[in-house]
Amino acid sequence: MRKRIRLLALLAVVSAACGGDDGAAAGPDAAPCTIPEPGVCQGNTAVRCTSGEMISEDCTATMATCTSSGGAIACVDACEAAGVTDTAVCQGNATVRCDTVGGVHVVVSTACEVGQNCTAGSPATCTADPCLDIGPLGRCDGDTLVRCTSGAPATTDCAGGGQVCGYGGDATGYACVAPTGGFVVTGRVTYEDRPPQTSGALGAITTAPARSAEVTIVLDQGSSVLATALTSDDGSYTLRYTATAGDMVHVMVTARSTTPARPIRVNRAQNQVHAFGGASFAAAASVQQDILVTDASAVSEAFNILDQGVLAMDKLRVDLGVTPVQLTARWSRGSNQGTYYSNGGIFLLGSNSDDDGYDDTVILHEIGHFVEDRFGRSDSPGGSHDGSPTDPNLAWSEGFATYFNMAVRGRPHYMDSNSGGGWGYNADTDTTRMAAGSTIGSDVSEDMVSASLWDIGDGGSGDDDLVSSATHDDVLKVAPQYLRTATLRSIGASGVDLVDFLDGWFVAEGLSSCAGVRDVITTKRMFPYDYAGPGGSCP
């Protein structure tokens, strides 16, 4: 009630200053209208001066939103401006449609989940990715080459051209190649996984395909490597090699991806790459050899770490448009070296009391630090952090890393298991706010940062804030496209923090999202951002 009284009082003052309201002409003795150019938004009413007269326009009456447009305050129908209707269409890998929220038109963008693609139709929908088990390397089904072309599987009969299907190198993947080598071994590599639960505890053992893992055929006597390839995204592999019939050989699978699309390696604490050997068999014209990397081997977690790296590299390459660079992870069961990021590599605990090898969100959090360091910018001083208010640079870095995990997985959860069970955090339901009286440079909670980024990027039909048209890719792109190279404002804390992200957001997205961001940042989180960055001043 007090808020409404204040608004009415303000309108009365504005009306008196302009000599009238609702477009009434100013009287001969009235003071000139003092509304500053280009006008102001009072709630969802556009108020501006024209020839000394105050003009008020109720934007809700036309289902529009009061915003800055073309340098002036105006009522803008967001759907008309974006050219969308209530029938969803595809934009990138998201469905986009017009909806009505709070009496005004809003553009609702719903990103497709991991493993889904936006499929055009009336309406467009998110459907299972038909290339999900193929990946960038393709695969062989006998002598039929299967590749992903324009978002759909495409097959080539290699035998029809006098060739065979085989591995053509890390840059090419599987291809139709000359029929060299007399022997072939095929199979599928899987590993035992324990998916994290939202409580933080780990689930029961399941199996998952080992994607982009290096596979080699090795001669038992002398350990000579006869051929090398990488697994496809369904874990399958094809190795063509030359040997003497009856020679004993075995397949070795290594937690390493050497393709430029996914340059990742998972080392032991002693810096040797993790590997798992299959059973020996006699070299023959054609052999099927499936491999399961077991939890009991103390190696399966290395392949889970590799798989989280694959998810991250695909996010960078496919969705953010940046070229991946080498990522090295170090983990060993029993290791107490700690979980942290340093100089291009991530380090993960493997102790009995706290083993992070199956903690997908922890792994992706540390990769998030790798991403901000290699593709964005970090001024974090490092040190301990627990979600309570801390140095704004540290809070930004930790909050961004946690959010990166959420954006990659498409879920607002962070979980960390330990011998006592573990704990979980949900950014979508988090209520962390700034303390009353805080300034733009006050200490900040990393939880508030990650929850704010999630709220800005989680547009969709189930969205609980006003930033309906944003996606998580839009949020992540601020790091490589703005933070990495921008000259930061001297306001608040020195060094990159939440203020600088918001500056970059409005540079990239314009001022049409002002109301939505204000709802997330100021109304919900009580962060005193000034909305006056290099992208312009919000109304």
WOHUJO-V101788 format. One record per backbone hydrogen bond with DSSP energy under -1.0 kcal/mol. NH is the residue of the N-H (numbers start at 0). CO is the residue of the C=O. If there is no record, write none. Layout:
nh->NH co->CO
nh->NH co->CO
This chain:
nh->4 co->0
nh->5 co->1
nh->6 co->2
nh->7 co->3
nh->8 co->4
nh->9 co->5
nh->10 co->6
nh->11 co->7
nh->12 co->8
nh->13 co->9
nh->14 co->10
nh->15 co->11
nh->16 co->12
nh->17 co->13
nh->19 co->14
nh->22 co->53
nh->23 co->20
nh->29 co->26
nh->38 co->35
nh->39 co->46
nh->41 co->44
nh->44 co->41
nh->45 co->56
nh->46 co->39
nh->47 co->54
nh->49 co->52
nh->52 co->49
nh->54 co->47
nh->56 co->45
nh->58 co->43
nh->61 co->58
nh->62 co->59
nh->63 co->58
nh->64 co->75
nh->66 co->73
nh->68 co->71
nh->71 co->68
nh->72 co->37
nh->73 co->66
nh->75 co->64
nh->80 co->76
nh->81 co->77
nh->82 co->78
nh->83 co->78
nh->88 co->95
nh->90 co->93
nh->94 co->109
nh->95 co->88
nh->96 co->107
nh->97 co->84
nh->98 co->105
nh->100 co->103
nh->103 co->100
nh->104 co->62
nh->105 co->98
nh->107 co->96
nh->108 co->467
nh->109 co->94
nh->111 co->92
nh->115 co->112
nh->116 co->126
nh->118 co->124
nh->123 co->87
nh->124 co->118
nh->126 co->116
nh->128 co->114
nh->131 co->128
nh->133 co->130
nh->134 co->130
nh->138 co->145
nh->140 co->143
nh->143 co->140
nh->144 co->155
nh->145 co->138
nh->146 co->153
nh->148 co->151
nh->151 co->148
nh->153 co->146
nh->155 co->144
nh->157 co->142
nh->157 co->155
nh->160 co->157
nh->161 co->158
nh->162 co->157
nh->163 co->176
nh->165 co->174
nh->167 co->172
nh->172 co->168
nh->173 co->136
nh->174 co->165
nh->176 co->163
nh->179 co->177
nh->182 co->240
nh->183 co->284
nh->184 co->238
nh->185 co->286
nh->186 co->236
nh->188 co->234
nh->189 co->290
nh->190 co->207
nh->191 co->292
nh->192 co->205
nh->196 co->200
nh->199 co->196
nh->202 co->194
nh->205 co->192
nh->207 co->190
nh->209 co->188
nh->211 co->230
nh->213 co->253
nh->213 co->255
nh->214 co->228
nh->215 co->251
nh->216 co->226
nh->217 co->249
nh->218 co->223
nh->219 co->247
nh->222 co->218
nh->225 co->216
nh->228 co->214
nh->230 co->212
nh->231 co->235
nh->232 co->133
nh->234 co->231
nh->236 co->186
nh->238 co->184
nh->240 co->182
nh->245 co->282
nh->246 co->243
nh->248 co->280
nh->249 co->217
nh->251 co->215
nh->252 co->275
nh->253 co->213
nh->254 co->273
nh->255 co->253
nh->256 co->263
nh->261 co->258
nh->263 co->256
nh->263 co->261
nh->264 co->326
nh->265 co->254
nh->266 co->328
nh->267 co->271
nh->270 co->267
nh->273 co->265
nh->275 co->252
nh->277 co->250
nh->280 co->248
nh->282 co->246
nh->286 co->183
nh->288 co->185
nh->290 co->187
nh->292 co->189
nh->297 co->294
nh->299 co->293
nh->301 co->298
nh->303 co->299
nh->304 co->300
nh->305 co->301
nh->306 co->302
nh->307 co->303
nh->308 co->304
nh->309 co->305
nh->310 co->306
nh->311 co->307
nh->312 co->308
nh->313 co->309
nh->314 co->310
nh->315 co->311
nh->316 co->312
nh->317 co->313
nh->319 co->314
nh->321 co->315
nh->326 co->262
nh->327 co->343
nh->328 co->264
nh->329 co->345
nh->330 co->266
nh->333 co->349
nh->334 co->331
nh->339 co->346
nh->341 co->344
nh->344 co->341
nh->345 co->327
nh->346 co->339
nh->347 co->329
nh->349 co->334
nh->350 co->353
nh->355 co->348
nh->359 co->357
nh->362 co->358
nh->363 co->359
nh->364 co->360
nh->365 co->361
nh->366 co->362
nh->367 co->363
nh->368 co->364
nh->369 co->365
nh->370 co->366
nh->371 co->367
nh->372 co->368
nh->373 co->369
nh->374 co->370
nh->389 co->443
nh->394 co->390
nh->395 co->391
nh->396 co->392
nh->397 co->393
nh->398 co->394
nh->399 co->395
nh->400 co->396
nh->401 co->397
nh->402 co->398
nh->403 co->399
nh->404 co->400
nh->405 co->401
nh->406 co->402
nh->407 co->403
nh->408 co->404
nh->409 co->405
nh->410 co->405
nh->413 co->424
nh->415 co->422
nh->418 co->352
nh->420 co->417
nh->422 co->415
nh->424 co->413
nh->426 co->411
nh->433 co->524
nh->437 co->434
nh->441 co->438
nh->443 co->389
nh->448 co->444
nh->449 co->445
nh->450 co->446
nh->451 co->447
nh->452 co->448
nh->453 co->449
nh->454 co->450
nh->455 co->451
nh->456 co->452
nh->457 co->453
nh->462 co->459
nh->467 co->465
nh->474 co->470
nh->475 co->471
nh->476 co->472
nh->477 co->474
nh->478 co->475
nh->480 co->476
nh->481 co->477
nh->482 co->477
nh->483 co->478
nh->485 co->481
nh->490 co->488
nh->500 co->496
nh->501 co->497
nh->502 co->498
nh->503 co->499
nh->504 co->500
nh->505 co->501
nh->506 co->502
nh->507 co->503
nh->508 co->504
nh->509 co->505
nh->513 co->510
nh->516 co->512
nh->517 co->513
nh->518 co->514
nh->519 co->515
nh->520 co->516
nh->521 co->517
nh->522 co->517
nh->523 co->518
nh->526 co->520
nh->528 co->526
nh->535 co->532
nh->537 co->530
